[in-house]
Amino acid sequence: MIRGILDHDQNGWRVEVYDTEPLRHTIVEINSLPTWAEASEVMRRTFRLFA
């Protein structure tokens, strides 16, 4: 199953998309995106690749 995380810290937004089967491994991780809109777009496009 493909899952994603949108997280915010002092450096900006972080996107992580990972697969949980058979063991968790990261597919995409991007740090320091300046806006939620950019982070959300990265997440949306990544999920489209795997849909």
HELIX and SHEET records of a PDB file:
HELIX    1   1 TRP A   36  PHE A   50  1                                  15    
SHEET    1   A 3 ILE A   2  ASP A   9  0                                        
SHEET    2   A 3 GLY A  12  ASP A  19 -1                                        
SHEET    3   A 3 HIS A  25  LEU A  33 -1                                        
END                                                                             
